[in-house]
Amino acid sequence: MKSLLLAGAITVAAETCALAQGGYWVVGDQATGKCEIVTSNPVINAQVGGNIWFGTGPYQSRNDAKLARSTIPQCPAVQEPPANTQDDEKKSD
């Protein structure tokens, strides 16, 4: 019974570590003046001569990261291209 509990605890710990590695982060880039969404944990290096001056996250999905980016005052507004609709496809024929 003890070995079964130990195996379960190790499995839960391994899954937690795997989930912690994934996700999306919003980072501020001083060189471009933009906020970008990245898939790896950013290294904040602005104080040592780098360009990344802040990072938030991790977020579970890209849409969550986009929503977070829209609420950060230092991030300029990003215009997303409109999604293609069936009406647009009919007009292009």
Secondary structure, 3 states (H helix, E strand, C coil): CHHHHHHHHHHHHHHHHHHHHCCEEEEEECCCCEEEEECCCCCCCHHHCCCEEEEEEEECCHHHHHHHHHHCCCCCCCCCCCCCCHHHHHHHC
